[in-house]
Amino acid sequence: MAQMTKMQTLGQIVRTTRKKQGLTQEQLAAVSGVGVRFVRELEQGKESCHIGKSLHILAMLGLDIQISGDNL
């Protein structure tokens, strides 16, 4: 599992997983109930992306994150 220390890393993981699953940004947005603009900004690593929506996108792609107490 990749260690996510930046939103850019999260965006790269989302983009890679989306493409592996054969989804377009439009399709991922539609099944996730978010706008295409949000998916684009998430994949670009935009720092201000809403965490709730970001976690929902991860769930739709079958991804999860682990938080270590060392990072808190």
C-alpha positions as CSV (number, residue, x, y, z in Angstrom):
1,M,0.0,0.0,0.0
2,A,1.3,3.4,-0.9
3,Q,2.0,5.8,1.9
4,M,-0.1,8.9,1.4
5,T,1.6,12.0,2.6
6,K,0.2,14.4,0.1
7,M,-3.1,15.0,-1.7
8,Q,-1.1,14.6,-5.0
9,T,-0.3,11.0,-4.0
10,L,-4.0,10.3,-3.2
11,G,-4.9,11.8,-6.6
12,Q,-2.4,9.5,-8.4
13,I,-3.8,6.4,-6.7
14,V,-7.4,7.4,-7.5
15,R,-6.5,8.0,-11.2
16,T,-4.5,4.8,-11.5
17,T,-7.3,2.7,-9.9
18,R,-10.0,4.4,-11.9
19,K,-8.2,3.6,-15.2
20,K,-7.5,0.0,-14.1
21,Q,-11.2,-0.4,-13.6
22,G,-11.9,1.0,-17.0
23,L,-13.8,4.0,-15.8
24,T,-13.8,7.5,-17.2
25,Q,-13.8,10.5,-14.9
26,E,-17.4,11.1,-16.0
27,Q,-18.4,7.5,-15.1
28,L,-16.7,7.6,-11.7
29,A,-18.4,10.9,-10.9
30,A,-21.8,9.5,-11.9
31,V,-21.6,6.4,-9.8
32,S,-20.2,8.4,-6.9
33,G,-22.8,11.1,-7.0
34,V,-20.2,13.9,-7.4
35,G,-19.4,16.3,-10.2
36,V,-16.8,15.6,-12.8
37,R,-15.0,18.7,-11.7
38,F,-14.5,17.2,-8.2
39,V,-13.0,14.0,-9.7
40,R,-10.6,16.0,-11.8
41,E,-9.5,18.2,-8.8
42,L,-9.1,15.1,-6.6
43,E,-6.9,13.4,-9.3
44,Q,-4.9,16.6,-9.6
45,G,-4.2,16.6,-5.9
46,K,-6.0,19.8,-5.1
47,E,-5.5,20.4,-1.4
48,S,-9.0,21.8,-0.8
49,C,-10.9,18.7,-1.9
50,H,-13.7,17.9,0.5
51,I,-12.6,14.9,2.7
52,G,-16.0,13.3,2.9
53,K,-16.4,13.2,-0.9
54,S,-12.8,12.0,-1.3
55,L,-13.4,9.1,1.1
56,H,-16.6,8.3,-0.8
57,I,-14.7,8.1,-4.1
58,L,-12.1,5.8,-2.5
59,A,-14.9,3.5,-1.3
60,M,-16.5,3.4,-4.7
61,L,-13.2,2.3,-6.1
62,G,-12.8,-0.3,-3.4
63,L,-9.9,1.5,-1.8
64,D,-9.4,2.3,1.9
65,I,-6.8,4.2,3.9
66,Q,-5.0,3.3,7.1
67,I,-4.1,5.9,9.6
68,S,-1.2,5.2,11.9
69,G,-0.9,6.6,15.3
70,D,2.7,7.6,14.4
71,N,1.2,10.1,11.9
72,L,-1.0,11.9,14.4
